[in-house]
């Protein structure tokens, strides 16, 4: 069986008080719409939300980039 691809994205950061109730819906809707445009089919699933965290390596990359600016 051919290996299936799963796209992942982490984007941020913003203060929690800047995210309105239901603030995940417009972003999820945009991702699903774009997925359909790219693949020509509806996704089987879409897990997303404002609860993600960066792992140690990702946090290091962000910190390094911020120090360069």
Legacy VTK file of the C-alpha trace (Angstrom):
# vtk DataFile Version 3.0
C-alpha trace
ASCII
DATASET POLYDATA
POINTS 69 float
0.000 0.000 0.000
1.275 3.463 -0.908
2.135 5.653 2.070
-0.465 8.353 2.654
0.546 11.958 3.395
-0.738 14.023 6.305
-0.058 17.758 6.312
0.742 19.419 9.634
0.992 23.087 10.534
1.680 25.015 13.711
1.195 28.767 13.550
1.387 31.427 16.226
1.887 32.787 18.717
-0.770 35.145 20.002
-2.145 36.064 23.389
-5.029 33.791 24.352
-7.243 36.839 24.971
-6.963 37.724 21.247
-8.674 34.490 20.156
-12.477 34.795 20.167
-14.782 31.895 21.001
-15.041 29.740 17.885
-11.771 31.185 16.605
-10.685 27.815 15.274
-13.590 27.451 12.837
-12.546 30.052 10.211
-9.002 28.673 10.153
-10.190 25.060 9.872
-12.633 26.050 7.113
-9.826 27.776 5.152
-7.568 24.735 5.475
-10.280 22.317 4.305
-11.123 24.573 1.344
-7.475 24.790 0.315
-6.973 21.037 0.794
-9.848 20.393 -1.623
-8.359 22.816 -4.173
-4.965 21.096 -3.978
-6.016 17.436 -3.810
-9.383 17.500 -5.557
-11.093 15.673 -2.704
-12.512 16.306 0.758
-10.239 15.371 3.655
-11.065 12.271 5.669
-10.329 14.239 8.847
-9.141 17.637 10.054
-7.797 17.929 13.582
-6.977 21.486 14.552
-7.348 23.950 17.366
-5.584 26.453 19.555
-4.133 23.879 21.963
-0.910 23.040 20.118
2.530 23.528 21.649
5.984 23.673 20.124
8.375 20.857 20.902
11.875 21.661 22.146
13.426 21.812 18.671
10.657 24.011 17.253
10.916 26.380 20.243
14.674 26.596 19.685
14.173 27.542 16.028
11.660 30.258 16.944
13.900 31.639 19.685
16.903 31.662 17.360
14.985 33.503 14.633
13.722 36.090 17.089
17.289 36.696 18.305
18.437 37.333 14.717
15.847 40.110 14.207
LINES 1 70
69 0 1 2 3 4 5 6 7 8 9 10 11 12 13 14 15 16 17 18 19 20 21 22 23 24 25 26 27 28 29 30 31 32 33 34 35 36 37 38 39 40 41 42 43 44 45 46 47 48 49 50 51 52 53 54 55 56 57 58 59 60 61 62 63 64 65 66 67 68
